[in-house]
Amino acid sequence: MRPSSGSPTSGGPTGADLAGLGLYFSAAALLPILGGVALDRVFHTAPVFVLVGLFVGLVAGGAAIYMKVREFTR
């Protein structure tokens, strides 16, 4: 059976690729935040390490997405 002429053949990222990208970003952002929560509990410094973890997580997540998008565009 031949594929119909309306089937997508662009070779772009699939839905699974994009879902994986979302999971990749959330893990890269969430893990440093959770580490910051743990450090704040140990050192009793309420929002300091959570904010540091948030910044590190967002930068790491952004870098991860940038690298994945570069893979998709090649």
N, C-alpha and C positions, 0 to 999 in steps of 0.2 A: 504494500500500500504506500503510495506516495504522499508526502506531506502536502497539505493544502497551501495555496499561495499566500494565505493570510497568517501563517505561523511565524512567530518571531525568530529570526536567525541573526540577530545583531551581534551575538557573542558577548554582550554586556553581562553585568553581574545578575545572578538569579535572586529570587526571593530569599533563598537559603543563605546566599552570600551576604545579603543585607541584614538578615536576622543575626548572622554570626558577627557582623560588624557592630551591631548594637550590643550584643553580649560582650564583645571584646572591649568596647568603650566603657560599659557599665562596670566590668571587672577592673579595668585599669583605673577607674575613678573611685570605686567603692573600697577596694583593698587599702589604699593609703588613708582613707577616711576612717576606716575601722581601726587601723593601726594608730591613728591619732587619738581615737576614743580610748584605746587601751593605754596609751602613754599618758593621757590626761588623768585617767584613773590612778595610775601609779604615782605620778608626780603632783597630783592635785592642782593642776593648772587648767582650769575649766575650758575655755575655748581655744587655747593657743595651738595645741598640736592638731586639733580637729581642723582648724583653719589652714595650718601648714599642709596637712594631709589633703584637704580639699584642693589647694593650689597645685600640689604635686600631682594629684590624681587627674585634675583637668588638663594639666600640661601633658602628662603621660597619655591620657586618652586622646587628646588632640593629635599628638605625634603618632599614635597608633593608627588613628583614622587616616591621617595624611599618608602614611606608608601603605595602608591597604588600598586607598583610593588610587595611589600611584600604580599599584599592581593591576588594578582593574582597567586603568587607562592605557596600559602598554599593549 
